[in-house]
Amino acid sequence: MKDKFRRFLEEIGFLPIKEGGTWKSLLITHGNPKEQEKIHSEIEKNLKDKGGWKKGGLYLYKKDGRFLYVGKAKELKVRLMDHYKESCPATPKKYKAWYDFFSENKGKVEIYWTVLEIEEERRAVERILEYILEPEFETFRKKYKIKED
């Protein structure tokens, strides 16, 4: 079944995960609160330049060839900026799980993102990508009994 889902994602352009075509990307450094303003500016500029400004879509975090996280957002800019804040030591307690996970994955991370405006489509493709890519956060989520969004 996994191969069928993989072929489906290839047919509709969501695989492979690489810059160009469906996916856009940016490289940021996670976990340094002193860089927050700079990183937010980079996210904003990247999304404006590549057509994701104030749009809904999917995003993936990748580090050292490993997929860390697959997510969806009603507004990509807001979600990516929130995740950066959640990766910094001054994170509010309600985001502790996210901070704990990314504390182990600080440093340079690639973020791949694509616009996908329809919520039902975002949900479906997000789940299939999680199934195919097996991002590390899913194992972490289960281990620490973190509820899904």
C-alpha positions in Angstrom: 0.0 0.0 0.0 2.8 2.4 0.9 4.2 2.1 -2.7 0.8 3.0 -4.1 0.6 6.1 -1.9 4.2 7.0 -2.9 3.3 6.7 -6.6 0.1 8.8 -6.1 2.2 11.6 -4.5 4.7 11.4 -7.3 1.9 11.7 -9.9 0.4 14.8 -8.3 3.9 16.4 -7.8 4.4 16.1 -4.0 7.3 13.7 -4.3 10.2 13.9 -4.5 10.7 16.6 -1.9 13.1 19.1 -3.5 13.3 22.7 -4.4 11.5 23.5 -7.6 8.1 22.4 -9.0 5.7 21.9 -6.1 8.1 22.6 -3.3 9.9 25.8 -2.3 12.6 25.8 0.4 14.5 27.9 2.8 17.4 27.2 5.2 17.2 28.6 8.7 19.0 28.1 12.0 16.6 26.9 14.7 16.9 27.5 18.4 18.6 30.9 18.9 16.2 33.5 20.3 18.7 36.3 19.4 18.1 35.5 15.7 14.3 35.6 15.9 13.8 38.9 14.2 16.3 38.0 11.4 14.7 34.5 10.9 11.2 36.0 10.8 12.4 38.4 8.1 13.9 35.6 6.1 10.7 33.6 6.3 8.6 36.6 5.3 10.8 37.5 2.4 11.0 33.9 1.2 7.2 33.4 1.2 6.6 36.8 -0.5 9.2 36.1 -3.2 7.9 32.6 -3.9 4.2 33.1 -3.7 3.4 31.7 -0.3 2.5 35.0 1.4 -0.7 34.7 3.5 -1.5 31.3 1.9 -2.4 28.0 3.3 -0.2 25.0 2.7 2.1 22.2 3.7 5.6 22.3 5.1 8.3 19.9 6.1 11.4 20.2 8.3 14.5 18.3 7.2 17.9 18.2 8.9 21.0 16.3 7.8 18.9 14.2 5.3 16.3 13.3 8.0 12.7 14.4 7.9 11.9 15.9 11.2 8.3 17.1 10.8 5.4 17.3 8.4 2.8 20.0 9.0 -0.1 22.0 7.5 -1.1 25.6 8.0 -4.0 27.9 7.3 -1.3 30.6 6.9 2.2 29.4 6.2 3.9 32.6 7.4 2.3 32.5 10.8 2.9 28.8 11.4 6.6 28.9 10.3 7.2 31.9 12.6 5.4 30.2 15.5 7.5 27.1 15.1 10.7 29.1 15.2 9.5 30.8 18.5 8.6 27.4 19.9 12.2 26.2 19.2 13.8 28.8 21.5 14.5 28.4 25.2 12.0 31.1 26.3 9.1 29.0 24.9 5.8 29.0 26.9 5.1 25.8 28.7 2.3 24.8 26.4 4.9 24.4 23.6 7.3 22.4 25.7 7.0 19.2 23.6 8.0 21.2 20.4 10.9 22.8 22.3 12.1 19.5 23.7 12.0 17.9 20.2 13.8 20.7 18.5 16.3 21.1 21.3 17.7 17.8 20.1 17.7 19.2 16.5 19.0 22.7 16.8 21.0 24.3 14.1 20.5 24.5 10.4 17.2 23.0 9.2 15.7 23.0 5.7 12.1 24.0 5.5 10.2 22.8 2.4 6.8 24.4 1.8 4.1 24.5 -0.8 0.8 26.3 -1.2 -2.3 24.1 -0.8 -5.4 26.2 0.0 -8.1 23.6 0.5 -8.1 22.3 4.1 -9.3 18.8 3.3 -6.6 18.4 0.7 -3.9 19.7 3.1 -5.1 17.2 5.7 -5.1 14.3 3.3 -1.7 15.0 1.7 -0.2 15.7 5.2 -1.2 12.3 6.4 0.1 10.5 3.4 3.4 12.4 3.6 3.7 11.4 7.3 3.1 7.8 6.3 5.6 7.8 3.5 8.4 10.0 5.1 8.0 8.8 8.7 9.2 12.1 10.2 11.0 11.8 13.6 8.4 14.0 15.3 5.7 11.2 14.8 7.8 8.8 16.9 8.4 11.5 19.5 4.6 12.4 19.5 3.7 8.8 20.2 6.3 8.3 22.9 5.3 11.4 24.8 1.5 11.0 24.0 1.2 14.4 22.3 -2.2 15.1 20.8 -2.3 15.8 17.1 -3.4 19.2 15.8 
